[in-house]
Amino acid sequence: MEMTLVSSVGGSILSELIKEECDEVVRKRWPGAEVSPCGTQGACSYTVLVSTKEISRREGKSKELRSEKGKDKLPGLERDERRNIIDAGKDIGCSKSRGQEHVNFIVQFRPERYALDIEIAGAAKGIYGPKCPLIEAVESRDHMAIPEGLRVYAVEFLAGTPYSKLQPRSRTLGLHEWARQSRLVKDFAQFVARGWPTSAPNLQTPSFLLSSSFPEQSTQMTGKVGASIKSRLAQLVSDLPTAALRTHAQSILYQLPFIESLPIVVNHGDVVPANILVEPTTGSLAGLVDWAEAEHLPFGTCLYGLEYLLGWIDLESNQSFVYFENVDELRDLFWNELTACIDIDLGMQELWKGRVALARDLGVLLWFGFAWDDGKIDRVVNRDDDPEVVECLEAFLRVDIGRARL
């Protein structure tokens, strides 16, 4: 059957008919499981939550839903479909129900043009551990045909509340809110630090930071964004809506060799409040989800996501981005924790921060300088069509990191 797509405005690009077929695929693959659409749907996917508690209650056991040797995998996947990239002995999305275990996990359907890179997903899991979901491809079987044009993935369920539902929206944070926000910022620094490879170039000597010749990277940038950074920056220099933004893009283009001398690591490609999971009681970081846009990029490219932990988009004030009153303290907390986790030599910290800050600005330009447009990512934003995005672009690039403040 040929897949029918609908407009992605306000929801998924998959039609309701196709969604019904997707639900049926899941029911056939995991008979007896509870299947329910997730409350928040992405524009390029259809996602359902699968719970095996009905199977556990009926059969009186959950061992049949796990591998025969106790190694972790997502239920119902054959050995040749698995990617054993998480530590043995850790349960995948398991919780207790009436004294018995049942398994929650997510199944996601995506058009082929938005297929996930399983290799990147596996690398991310290996680096970021329990704060990154395990993702495995699901293949067709004789009794279960996947609708034409779709890819299917089983995704580990991470417990937590989307930060978008907990994000403070007041310039002044009370003592409790300040403690929660400080913990989240510190946790995010520790999360980012895990991406710094142990085999990174030696930062204890100034040659790495000051040399005009840069070390050859073992990992190459071959993704949609990474393979076209120079041309994208040139497009931004030409087409961004203000002279200040165009000048900033020109500066980053000029300093690109310094940015690319940083380790090339897996960067989450969409660090926004909806994809940041938070433990609601303590405010600690529970994980990041939706790694569909992840790529190998210079370390620090994903740091635009920090800004969402330092303020919020005030839709009631013409979509302006508002920072908390004590934003400088939170920002310093992040950078101090990041530096401590990576253990940068004291004499090199200022130069290192400046280099990573440039990568952060590159990320701001790449992720906010181009409109999504159903995944095309080739049109430079403008005030008429993308007012909220332009506001973030201007607000985030006004932050003076790695120059005066650092």
C-alpha positions in Angstrom: 0.0 0.0 0.0 1.3 3.4 -0.9 1.7 5.7 2.1 -0.5 8.8 2.3 1.0 11.9 3.8 -0.8 15.0 5.2 0.4 18.4 6.1 2.7 18.6 9.1 1.1 21.8 10.3 0.0 21.2 13.9 0.8 17.5 14.0 2.3 14.5 12.3 2.8 14.1 8.6 1.2 10.7 8.7 -2.5 10.4 8.0 -5.0 9.0 10.5 -5.5 5.9 8.2 -1.8 5.1 8.3 -1.7 5.6 12.1 -4.4 3.0 12.4 -2.3 0.6 10.4 0.7 1.4 12.6 -1.3 0.5 15.7 -2.2 -2.8 14.2 1.4 -3.5 13.4 2.3 -3.1 17.0 -0.6 -5.3 18.2 0.5 -8.1 15.9 4.2 -7.8 16.9 3.4 -7.7 20.6 0.1 -9.6 21.0 -1.8 -8.7 24.2 0.2 -5.5 24.9 -1.5 -2.2 25.6 -0.9 0.3 22.8 -1.7 4.0 23.2 -0.5 7.0 21.1 1.9 9.3 23.0 0.4 12.6 24.1 3.0 14.6 22.1 3.6 13.7 18.5 6.5 14.8 16.4 6.0 16.4 13.0 7.9 13.7 11.2 6.8 10.6 13.1 4.0 8.7 14.8 4.8 7.3 18.3 3.0 4.9 20.6 3.6 3.7 24.1 3.6 -0.1 24.5 2.9 -1.7 27.9 3.2 -5.4 28.5 1.5 -5.4 31.8 -1.5 -7.2 30.4 0.7 -9.9 29.1 2.5 -10.2 32.5 -0.9 -10.3 34.3 -2.2 -13.0 32.0 0.9 -15.2 32.0 1.9 -14.5 35.5 5.5 -13.8 34.5 7.7 -11.4 32.6 10.7 -13.5 32.0 9.3 -14.5 28.6 9.5 -10.8 27.6 13.3 -10.7 28.2 16.2 -12.4 26.5 16.9 -16.0 27.4 20.2 -15.2 29.2 19.0 -12.1 31.0 20.8 -9.7 28.7 18.8 -6.5 28.1 16.9 -6.0 24.9 13.6 -4.5 23.8 10.8 -7.1 24.0 10.1 -9.1 20.9 13.2 -8.3 18.9 15.2 -11.1 17.4 18.9 -11.5 18.1 19.9 -10.2 14.7 17.8 -7.1 15.3 19.4 -6.2 18.5 22.2 -3.7 19.2 23.6 -4.8 22.6 25.0 -1.4 23.5 23.8 -0.9 27.1 25.3 -2.5 30.2 24.1 -6.0 30.9 21.7 -6.3 33.9 19.9 -2.9 33.6 16.2 -3.2 32.8 14.9 -1.4 29.8 11.8 0.6 30.8 10.8 -1.8 33.5 8.5 -1.0 36.4 6.7 -3.0 39.0 3.0 -3.7 38.9 1.2 -5.8 41.6 4.5 -7.5 42.6 5.4 -8.3 38.9 7.5 -6.6 36.3 6.0 -5.1 33.2 7.8 -3.5 30.4 7.1 -0.1 28.9 8.7 1.0 25.7 8.0 3.2 22.7 7.5 2.2 19.1 8.0 5.0 16.5 7.0 5.0 12.8 8.9 7.4 10.5 8.8 8.0 6.7 12.0 6.7 5.0 13.2 10.3 4.3 13.2 10.8 8.1 14.8 7.5 9.0 16.9 7.3 12.1 20.6 6.7 11.9 20.9 3.5 14.1 24.7 3.8 14.1 24.6 7.4 15.5 21.9 6.3 18.0 24.1 3.4 19.2 27.1 5.7 19.6 25.0 8.2 21.6 23.8 5.4 23.9 27.3 4.2 24.4 28.4 7.8 25.4 25.5 9.1 27.4 24.3 5.8 28.9 21.0 5.8 30.9 20.2 9.4 29.9 19.9 8.4 26.2 17.3 5.8 25.0 18.3 2.6 23.4 16.9 2.5 19.8 16.5 -0.7 17.7 15.1 -1.2 14.2 12.0 -3.4 13.9 11.7 -5.4 10.7 8.7 -6.9 8.9 7.6 -10.5 9.5 5.4 -12.9 7.7 2.4 -12.0 10.0 3.3 -8.4 10.3 3.8 -6.2 7.2 5.1 -2.7 7.9 3.2 0.0 5.7 5.2 0.8 2.6 7.5 3.8 2.9 7.8 3.6 6.7 10.6 2.7 9.1 9.8 1.3 12.5 11.9 1.6 15.7 11.5 0.2 19.2 12.8 2.9 21.7 13.6 2.5 25.3 11.2 4.4 27.6 12.9 7.0 29.8 11.0 8.0 32.9 10.7 11.8 33.4 8.6 14.9 32.7 9.3 17.1 29.6 11.0 20.3 30.8 8.5 22.2 28.7 5.9 21.3 31.3 8.1 22.4 34.3 10.0 25.3 32.8 9.8 28.4 35.2 8.2 31.4 33.6 9.2 34.1 36.0 12.3 36.3 36.0 12.7 35.9 39.8 13.2 32.3 41.0 12.2 31.4 44.5 14.6 29.4 46.7 13.0 26.1 45.7 13.0 27.0 42.0 16.6 28.2 42.2 17.8 24.9 43.7 16.0 22.9 41.1 17.3 25.0 38.2 20.8 24.9 39.6 20.7 21.2 39.8 19.4 20.9 36.2 22.0 23.2 34.8 24.8 21.3 36.6 23.4 17.9 35.4 23.3 19.3 31.9 27.0 20.2 32.1 27.8 16.7 33.3 25.8 15.3 30.4 27.6 17.4 27.8 31.0 16.6 29.4 30.4 12.9 28.7 30.8 13.7 25.0 34.4 14.8 25.4 36.5 11.8 24.3 39.2 10.5 26.6 41.5 10.4 23.6 41.0 14.1 22.8 44.1 16.2 21.9 46.3 17.2 24.8 45.0 20.5 26.3 47.7 20.7 28.9 50.0 22.5 26.3 49.1 25.6 24.3 50.0 24.1 20.9 46.5 22.6 20.4 44.7 25.8 21.0 47.2 28.2 19.4 48.7 26.3 16.5 47.7 27.3 13.0 47.8 23.6 12.0 44.9 21.6 13.4 44.9 17.9 14.3 43.3 15.4 11.9 40.0 14.1 13.2 39.4 10.3 13.2 35.7 11.0 13.1 34.4 12.9 10.1 31.3 15.1 9.8 29.2 13.4 7.2 25.6 14.2 8.3 23.2 16.5 6.6 24.4 19.6 8.6 28.0 18.6 9.3 28.9 17.9 5.7 27.7 21.4 4.6 28.7 23.7 7.4 30.8 26.1 5.3 28.1 26.5 2.6 25.4 26.9 5.2 27.4 29.6 7.0 28.0 31.4 3.7 24.2 31.3 3.1 23.6 32.8 6.5 26.2 35.6 5.8 24.2 36.5 2.7 20.6 36.0 3.8 20.2 36.6 7.6 17.6 39.4 8.3 19.9 41.9 10.1 23.4 43.2 9.6 24.4 42.2 13.1 23.4 38.6 12.5 25.2 38.5 9.2 28.3 39.9 10.8 28.2 37.3 13.5 27.8 34.5 10.9 30.8 36.0 9.0 32.9 35.9 12.2 32.0 32.2 12.8 32.8 31.3 9.2 36.2 33.0 9.5 36.9 31.1 12.8 35.6 27.7 11.6 39.1 26.1 11.5 39.4 26.8 15.3 36.0 25.2 15.9 36.7 22.2 13.8 39.9 21.6 15.8 37.7 20.6 18.7 36.9 16.8 19.0 34.2 15.7 16.6 31.6 14.1 18.8 27.9 13.0 18.8 25.7 16.1 19.3 22.0 15.9 20.0 20.4 17.9 17.2 17.3 19.2 18.9 18.0 20.3 22.5 14.6 22.0 23.2 12.4 21.9 26.3 10.2 19.1 25.0 13.1 16.8 24.5 14.7 17.4 27.9 13.3 15.0 30.5 13.4 16.1 34.2 12.8 14.3 37.4 9.8 16.3 38.7 10.6 16.2 42.4 14.3 17.1 42.4 14.7 18.8 39.1 17.5 16.6 38.1 18.1 15.7 34.4 16.5 12.4 33.6 17.6 12.2 30.0 17.3 13.6 26.5 15.0 12.1 23.9 14.4 12.4 20.2 17.9 11.9 18.8 16.7 11.9 15.2 18.8 15.0 14.3 21.9 13.8 16.1 25.2 14.2 14.1 28.9 14.1 14.6 29.8 17.8 15.0 32.4 19.8 17.0 32.2 19.4 20.7 29.9 22.2 22.1 27.7 22.6 19.1 24.7 21.5 21.1 25.2 24.2 23.8 22.4 26.4 22.4 20.2 24.1 24.5 21.6 25.6 27.7 19.8 28.8 27.0 16.4 27.1 27.5 17.6 26.3 31.1 18.4 30.0 31.7 15.1 31.6 30.5 11.9 31.0 28.5 10.1 32.3 25.4 7.4 34.7 26.7 4.5 34.3 24.2 2.6 37.0 25.9 5.2 39.6 25.2 5.5 39.3 21.4 7.5 36.0 21.6 10.5 37.6 23.2 13.1 35.4 25.0 13.3 36.3 28.7 16.3 35.4 30.9 16.1 34.8 34.7 17.4 37.6 36.9 20.4 35.5 38.1 21.2 34.1 34.7 24.9 34.9 35.0 25.2 32.7 38.1 23.5 29.8 36.4 25.7 30.2 33.3 28.9 30.4 35.5 27.7 27.2 37.3 27.4 25.4 33.9 30.8 26.4 32.7 32.5 25.7 36.0 31.0 22.3 36.2 31.8 21.5 32.5 35.4 22.6 33.0 35.7 20.5 36.2 34.3 17.4 34.6 36.7 17.5 31.6 39.6 18.5 33.9 41.1 21.3 31.7 44.4 22.6 32.9 44.0 25.9 34.8 46.3 27.8 32.4 44.3 26.7 29.4 40.8 27.2 30.6 40.2 30.6 29.2 41.3 29.6 25.7 39.4 26.3 25.9 36.2 28.1 26.9 36.6 30.6 24.1 37.0 27.7 21.6 33.9 25.8 22.9 32.0 29.1 23.0 32.6 29.5 19.2 31.2 26.0 18.7 28.2 27.0 20.7 27.6 30.0 18.5 28.0 27.8 15.5 25.2 25.6 16.9 23.0 28.6 17.5 23.4 29.8 13.9 22.9 26.3 12.3 19.8 25.4 14.4 18.1 28.8 14.5 19.4 30.3 11.3 17.5 27.8 9.1 13.7 27.1 9.1 12.7 23.5 9.6 10.2 23.4 6.6 9.4 19.7 6.9 13.0 18.7 7.3 14.4 20.6 4.3 16.5 22.9 6.5 17.6 25.0 3.5 15.7 28.3 3.9 17.2 31.1 6.0 14.8 32.4 8.6 13.1 35.8 8.4 11.0 37.9 10.7 7.7 37.5 8.8 7.6 33.7 8.7 9.8 32.8 11.7 9.5 35.5 14.4 10.0 33.2 17.4 13.1 31.6 15.8 14.7 35.0 14.9 14.0 36.2 18.4 16.0 33.2 19.8 18.7 33.7 17.3 19.2 37.3 18.3 18.9 36.6 22.1 21.3 33.7 22.1 23.9 35.4 20.0 23.9 38.5 22.2 25.3 36.4 25.0 29.1 37.2 25.3 30.7 33.9 26.0 34.4 33.2 25.5 35.1 36.8 24.9 34.4 39.3 27.8 32.6 37.2 30.4 34.8 34.1 30.1 
